[in-house]
Amino acid sequence: MVNKKKIIVENLKSLVIAFILAMFIRTFFVQAFKIPSSSMYPTLQVGDRLMANKLVYKFREPERGAEFPAKSPPDSYYVLGDNSINSKDSRYWACVPRKNFIGKPIFIYWPLKRIRIVR
């Protein structure tokens, strides 16, 4: 009986430690996302699931495109989707404040046939 309690307690400790570690990693390093719209088609498709690097923008600014002559307020970005005909982007809802950037996509992990690194 004592042995069963010890096993249960050890398993619960392991689960709690794993949960805390997973939440720490998700909060500060990487996070999974599901793509809800076609605004980034064909780069990202509806239903793609990807991992994003949340640490990258702590050490450097997002890259700006020099092709588009839009003006944006300080600490804000004018963002455009790859699928510009069907994108709801900064043309519709204005510039995105820097503080709203969560992370940079690393790789698509689902669906299996689309597994790849995002560039």
Secondary structure, 3 states (H helix, E strand, C coil): CHHHHHHHHHHHHHHHHHHHHHHHHHHHCEEEEECCCCCCCCCCCCCCEEEEECCHHHHCCCCCCCCCCCCCCCCEECCCCCCCCCCCCHHHHCCEEHHHCCCEEEEEEECHHHCEECC
